[in-house]
């Protein structure tokens, strides 16, 4: 990622959670610990089904008296509705600020040029009043700025950042093994822990109860994790959503995201799974890629 490049993430949306009960409200729902979020730290988290299946993921950033949720735009309306259902009598205000705020990403190296910056995922600083934070999932994804749309281009000019092709950022995320888009294709199809949320700093196993906590903890504590979400490299042909992946005619995975940045749910402990081997699907061949930050030993 070039130090002067900035990527306007127009596929991202912003919710704002505010009110007297905002902290406790989020703590009872999300897979991470809201106490980690402060003026100098942001966190990655998810909202799961009661069975522990994936529904939504987002980055949580402290802002004024509440919290900004940076999520994928195609998920924002359903996430808003889901949070509203849990609201009940809580003294919480949930606002969709997606038409007012925008998310921009830039390099890890650029982030470290700020005087107050620290080289740790999730570390947050302010540019004037706007939060800048190193991606809490993996610092190699760089930093993010959440800013009012009206101030965006003047701020980027002051920061000496120049707009670059968004596909570059998506490709980097895919190479790192972090899903950049099409998250709705994962909904209710795999457990949150199978999304590598533990390794991406998105699950806290020491916090109290949250939605989906029981099955998430059981899979972890009983060593039941046998499938993981992994990026795919297409060698030839094409992929289709939900089609099976085979090695020597044995199914070892299933394609979940089949677009430009594909991912599959893979039985990584299966004796027929071989890392970096060319595998077959119905209309082509592919490789399963293993991110450097992920160990496939259980």
Secondary structure, DSSP 8 states (H G I E B T S, - for coil): --TTEEEE-TTEEEEEEESTTHHHHHHTTSSS-GGG-BTTB-EEEEEE-TTSBEEEEEEEEEETTEEEEEEEHHHHHHHHHHHHHHHTT---EEEE-TTTEEEEEE-HHHHTTSTT--SSTTBEEEETTEEEEE-SS-GGG-EEEEEEGGGHHHHHHHTT-EE--HHHHHHHHHHHT---S-GGGGTTTSBGGGGTTTTTT---SSS---TTHHHHHHHHHTT----EEEEEEEEEE---TT-EEEETTEEEEEEEE-SSS-EEEE-TTSTT--TT-EEEETTEEEEE---TT-----
